[in-house]
Amino acid sequence: MIKAVIIVAGGSGTRMQSSIPKQFLLLRNRPILMHTIDRFVGYDANVQVILVLPEVEIGRWEQLCSEYGFTTSHSVAIGGETRFHSVKNGLALVAKGSLIAIHDGVRPLVSADVIARCFDSAAHGKATVPVVTAVDSLREVTTSGNKALNRSSIRLVQTPQVFPYDMLMDSYQQEFTPLFTDDASVVEAKGYDISLVEGNVENIKITNPIDLLVADRVYDAIR
């Protein structure tokens, strides 16, 4: 089946304490975003790569590609007001009938095994999300206080989230709501069930300075 990945890279550098958007910060002497793209191309050289960037950052990305000799084939879509709108813009470029992965641009440590599990599950018609088990104690904050949660029933959500073409296109016909925090929540709101597969714990979302240090230390362990 045709496979596509929409890589959403609309972050800023605020929490990274940087004036450079976090997707362009360097990991092992290359921009994070290039590592992320390489993970999918390494899994399948024929995957259609669609990169969604803020319009004001497209020129910077093109300059980085030239500077680092990054020639991997990909298309660029303009980001929207929210992640929902950015993904919708990316969907306009996807080949009809594809299995579609949506991935965070600042998750450069996803393993090939996880990508394969997600696509294999979606190939059976399932909306697929990689997850890892919560290891910390958890508390839910309510209007009246807070309470402990049973962590054995909690899973932490990662990307790529992978869906059959018709399912995802149908789901993205909905009107946006702030309750859409990821693509699974969009699909679930349309009435589809979500299937979970095992993620890899190293597949962190690089958000804070310490995340970049961790990514550098575990980089060589990812296969």
The 8 nearest C-alpha neighbors of each residue, nearest first, counted from 0:
[[1, 2, 97, 98, 122, 96, 118, 3],
 [2, 0, 97, 98, 3, 96, 46, 94],
 [3, 1, 98, 46, 97, 99, 0, 47],
 [4, 2, 47, 99, 46, 48, 100, 98],
 [5, 3, 100, 48, 101, 99, 49, 6],
 [4, 6, 49, 101, 50, 100, 7, 102],
 [7, 5, 102, 50, 104, 103, 101, 51],
 [6, 8, 51, 103, 104, 9, 50, 5],
 [9, 7, 104, 52, 10, 51, 6, 22],
 [8, 10, 52, 53, 7, 78, 11, 51],
 [11, 9, 8, 20, 21, 12, 22, 105],
 [10, 12, 20, 13, 21, 9, 19, 14],
 [11, 13, 20, 17, 21, 15, 19, 18],
 [14, 12, 16, 15, 11, 17, 18, 20],
 [15, 13, 16, 207, 12, 206, 17, 208],
 [14, 16, 207, 12, 208, 17, 13, 206],
 [17, 15, 13, 14, 12, 18, 208, 207],
 [18, 16, 12, 19, 15, 13, 20, 14],
 [17, 19, 12, 20, 16, 13, 11, 15],
 [20, 18, 17, 12, 21, 23, 24, 11],
 [21, 19, 11, 12, 22, 23, 10, 18],
 [20, 22, 12, 24, 23, 11, 19, 10],
 [21, 23, 32, 31, 105, 20, 24, 104],
 [24, 22, 30, 21, 20, 31, 32, 25],
 [25, 23, 21, 30, 22, 31, 26, 19],
 [24, 26, 30, 29, 28, 31, 27, 23],
 [25, 27, 28, 29, 31, 30, 215, 24],
 [26, 28, 29, 25, 215, 30, 31, 218],
 [29, 27, 25, 26, 30, 24, 31, 67],
 [28, 30, 25, 26, 27, 31, 33, 67],
 [31, 29, 25, 23, 24, 32, 33, 26],
 [32, 30, 34, 22, 33, 26, 25, 23],
 [31, 33, 35, 22, 34, 30, 104, 23],
 [34, 32, 36, 35, 31, 30, 37, 29],
 [33, 35, 37, 31, 32, 107, 36, 38],
 [34, 36, 107, 32, 38, 33, 37, 104],
 [35, 37, 33, 38, 34, 39, 32, 40],
 [36, 38, 34, 40, 35, 39, 41, 33],
 [39, 37, 41, 35, 36, 40, 42, 34],
 [40, 38, 42, 41, 37, 36, 43, 35],
 [39, 41, 44, 43, 37, 42, 38, 46],
 [40, 42, 38, 39, 43, 37, 44, 111],
 [41, 43, 39, 40, 111, 38, 44, 114],
 [44, 42, 40, 45, 46, 41, 39, 2],
 [43, 45, 40, 46, 41, 42, 39, 47],
 [46, 44, 43, 47, 40, 2, 1, 3],
 [45, 47, 2, 3, 43, 44, 48, 40],
 [46, 48, 3, 4, 2, 45, 49, 73],
 [49, 47, 73, 4, 3, 46, 5, 74],
 [50, 48, 5, 74, 73, 75, 4, 6],
 [49, 51, 75, 6, 5, 74, 76, 7],
 [50, 52, 76, 7, 78, 77, 75, 8],
 [53, 51, 78, 8, 77, 9, 54, 57],
 [54, 52, 78, 56, 55, 77, 9, 57],
 [53, 55, 77, 56, 57, 52, 78, 58],
 [54, 56, 53, 57, 58, 59, 52, 77],
 [57, 55, 59, 53, 54, 58, 60, 52],
 [56, 58, 60, 59, 54, 55, 61, 52],
 [59, 57, 61, 60, 56, 62, 55, 54],
 [58, 60, 62, 56, 57, 61, 63, 55],
 [61, 59, 63, 57, 62, 58, 64, 56],
 [62, 60, 64, 58, 63, 59, 57, 65],
 [61, 63, 59, 65, 60, 64, 66, 58],
 [64, 62, 66, 60, 65, 61, 67, 59],
 [65, 63, 69, 61, 67, 62, 66, 68],
 [64, 66, 68, 62, 63, 67, 61, 69],
 [65, 67, 63, 64, 68, 62, 69, 61],
 [68, 66, 64, 69, 65, 63, 29, 62],
 [67, 69, 65, 64, 66, 70, 63, 71],
 [70, 68, 64, 67, 71, 65, 33, 66],
 [71, 69, 68, 72, 64, 65, 73, 67],
 [72, 70, 69, 73, 37, 36, 40, 33],
 [71, 73, 70, 74, 48, 47, 69, 49],
 [74, 72, 48, 49, 71, 75, 47, 50],
 [73, 75, 49, 50, 48, 76, 72, 92],
 [74, 76, 50, 51, 49, 73, 77, 52],
 [77, 75, 51, 89, 50, 88, 78, 52],
 [78, 76, 54, 52, 51, 53, 79, 75],
 [79, 77, 85, 53, 52, 51, 76, 54],
 [80, 78, 85, 84, 81, 77, 82, 88],
 [79, 81, 84, 78, 82, 85, 83, 53],
 [82, 80, 84, 83, 79, 85, 78, 86],
 [81, 83, 85, 84, 86, 79, 80, 7],
 [84, 82, 81, 86, 85, 87, 175, 179],
 [83, 85, 79, 87, 81, 82, 86, 80],
 [86, 84, 79, 78, 82, 88, 87, 83],
 [87, 85, 89, 83, 88, 84, 82, 90],
 [86, 88, 84, 90, 89, 85, 83, 171],
 [89, 87, 85, 86, 90, 91, 84, 76],
 [88, 90, 86, 91, 87, 76, 92, 5],
 [89, 91, 87, 93, 92, 88, 86, 5],
 [90, 92, 89, 88, 93, 87, 94, 76],
 [93, 91, 90, 89, 94, 49, 88, 76],
 [94, 92, 90, 91, 95, 3, 89, 97],
 [95, 93, 97, 96, 92, 3, 1, 47],
 [96, 94, 97, 93, 164, 1, 165, 92],
 [95, 97, 164, 94, 98, 1, 165, 163],
 [98, 96, 1, 2, 164, 95, 99, 94],
 [97, 99, 163, 2, 164, 162, 3, 1],
 [100, 98, 3, 162, 161, 4, 97, 2],
 [101, 99, 161, 4, 160, 159, 3, 5],
 [100, 102, 5, 159, 160, 4, 6, 161],
 [103, 101, 159, 6, 158, 5, 7, 104],
 [104, 102, 7, 105, 106, 6, 158, 8],
 [103, 105, 8, 7, 6, 106, 32, 35],
 [104, 106, 205, 103, 22, 204, 107, 31],
 [105, 107, 204, 103, 108, 104, 203, 202],
 [108, 106, 35, 34, 105, 109, 31, 38],
 [109, 107, 202, 106, 201, 110, 221, 218],
 [110, 108, 202, 107, 106, 111, 113, 199],
 [109, 111, 112, 113, 222, 221, 108, 114],
 [110, 112, 114, 113, 42, 115, 222, 109],
 [113, 111, 115, 110, 114, 116, 222, 109],
 [114, 112, 116, 110, 115, 111, 198, 117],
 [113, 115, 111, 117, 112, 116, 118, 110],
 [114, 116, 112, 118, 113, 117, 119, 111],
 [117, 115, 113, 119, 114, 118, 120, 112],
 [116, 118, 114, 120, 115, 119, 127, 161],
 [117, 119, 121, 115, 120, 116, 122, 161],
 [120, 118, 122, 116, 117, 121, 115, 123],
 [119, 121, 117, 122, 118, 123, 125, 116],
 [122, 120, 125, 118, 124, 123, 162, 119],
 [121, 123, 119, 120, 124, 118, 98, 163],
 [124, 122, 121, 120, 125, 119, 163, 118],
 [125, 123, 121, 122, 163, 126, 120, 162],
 [126, 124, 121, 123, 127, 120, 194, 162],
 [127, 125, 162, 193, 194, 121, 161, 192],
 [126, 128, 194, 161, 160, 125, 195, 117],
 [127, 129, 160, 195, 196, 194, 130, 161],
 [130, 128, 198, 196, 197, 157, 195, 158],
 [131, 129, 156, 198, 155, 197, 157, 154],
 [130, 132, 155, 198, 154, 197, 133, 200],
 [131, 133, 154, 155, 134, 153, 130, 151],
 [132, 134, 154, 135, 150, 153, 155, 131],
 [135, 133, 132, 136, 150, 151, 137, 131],
 [136, 134, 133, 137, 150, 132, 138, 151],
 [135, 137, 150, 134, 138, 148, 147, 133],
 [138, 136, 148, 147, 135, 150, 139, 149],
 [137, 139, 147, 146, 148, 145, 140, 136],
 [138, 140, 146, 145, 147, 141, 148, 137],
 [139, 141, 145, 144, 138, 146, 142, 143],
 [142, 140, 144, 143, 145, 139, 146, 138],
 [141, 143, 144, 140, 145, 139, 146, 138],
 [142, 144, 141, 145, 140, 146, 139, 138],
 [145, 143, 141, 142, 140, 146, 139, 138],
 [146, 144, 140, 141, 139, 138, 143, 147],
 [145, 147, 138, 139, 148, 140, 144, 141],
 [146, 148, 138, 137, 139, 149, 145, 136],
 [149, 147, 138, 137, 150, 146, 139, 136],
 [148, 150, 151, 152, 147, 153, 137, 136],
 [149, 151, 153, 152, 148, 133, 137, 136],
 [152, 150, 149, 153, 133, 132, 154, 134],
 [151, 153, 150, 149, 154, 132, 148, 133],
 [154, 152, 150, 151, 133, 132, 155, 149],
 [155, 153, 132, 131, 133, 130, 156, 152],
 [156, 154, 131, 130, 133, 132, 157, 153],
 [155, 157, 130, 129, 154, 131, 158, 128],
 [158, 156, 129, 130, 159, 155, 128, 198],
 [159, 157, 160, 102, 129, 103, 128, 101],
 [158, 160, 102, 101, 100, 161, 157, 114],
 [159, 161, 128, 158, 101, 100, 127, 102],
 [162, 160, 100, 127, 99, 117, 121, 159],
 [161, 163, 126, 99, 121, 98, 167, 164],
 [162, 164, 98, 166, 165, 121, 124, 99],
 [163, 165, 96, 97, 167, 166, 98, 168],
 [166, 164, 168, 167, 163, 169, 96, 162],
 [167, 165, 169, 163, 164, 168, 170, 162],
 [166, 168, 170, 169, 164, 165, 162, 171],
 [167, 169, 165, 171, 170, 166, 164, 172],
 [170, 168, 166, 167, 171, 172, 165, 173],
 [171, 169, 167, 186, 172, 168, 189, 173],
 [170, 172, 173, 168, 169, 167, 87, 185],
 [173, 171, 170, 169, 174, 168, 167, 87],
 [174, 172, 171, 170, 175, 189, 169, 185],
 [173, 175, 176, 172, 171, 170, 83, 185],
 [176, 174, 173, 177, 83, 179, 84, 178],
 [175, 177, 178, 179, 174, 173, 83, 185],
 [178, 176, 179, 175, 180, 81, 83, 181],
 [177, 179, 176, 180, 184, 175, 185, 181],
 [180, 178, 177, 184, 185, 181, 176, 182],
 [179, 181, 178, 184, 177, 182, 185, 82],
 [182, 180, 184, 183, 179, 185, 83, 82],
 [181, 183, 185, 184, 186, 160, 180, 179],
 [182, 184, 186, 185, 181, 187, 193, 160],
 [183, 185, 187, 182, 179, 186, 181, 188],
 [186, 184, 182, 188, 183, 187, 179, 170],
 [187, 185, 183, 170, 189, 188, 184, 191],
 [186, 188, 191, 184, 190, 189, 185, 183],
 [189, 187, 185, 190, 186, 184, 191, 170],
 [190, 188, 186, 187, 170, 191, 185, 173],
 [189, 191, 187, 188, 192, 186, 170, 185],
 [192, 190, 187, 186, 189, 193, 188, 126],
 [191, 193, 187, 194, 190, 126, 125, 186],
 [194, 192, 126, 127, 191, 195, 187, 183],
 [193, 195, 127, 126, 128, 125, 192, 196],
 [196, 194, 128, 129, 127, 130, 193, 197],
 [197, 195, 129, 128, 130, 198, 194, 116],
 [196, 198, 129, 130, 131, 199, 195, 113],
 [197, 199, 129, 130, 131, 113, 196, 200],
 [200, 198, 201, 202, 109, 110, 197, 113],
 [199, 201, 202, 131, 198, 203, 130, 109],
 [200, 202, 199, 203, 108, 217, 109, 221],
 [203, 201, 109, 108, 200, 199, 106, 204],
 [204, 202, 201, 106, 205, 108, 200, 210],
 [203, 205, 106, 105, 206, 202, 103, 210],
 [206, 204, 210, 105, 203, 207, 211, 106],
 [205, 207, 204, 15, 14, 210, 208, 21],
 [206, 208, 15, 210, 209, 14, 205, 211],
 [209, 207, 15, 210, 211, 212, 206, 16],
 [208, 210, 212, 211, 207, 213, 206, 205],
 [211, 209, 213, 205, 208, 212, 207, 214],
 [210, 212, 214, 209, 213, 208, 205, 215],
 [213, 211, 209, 215, 210, 214, 216, 208],
 [212, 214, 210, 216, 215, 211, 209, 217],
 [215, 213, 211, 217, 212, 216, 218, 210],
 [214, 216, 212, 218, 213, 217, 211, 26],
 [215, 217, 213, 214, 218, 212, 219, 220],
 [218, 216, 214, 220, 219, 215, 213, 201],
 [219, 217, 215, 220, 214, 216, 221, 108],
 [218, 220, 221, 217, 216, 222, 215, 214],
 [219, 221, 217, 218, 222, 216, 201, 108],
 [222, 220, 219, 110, 218, 108, 217, 109],
 [221, 110, 111, 220, 112, 219, 109, 108]]
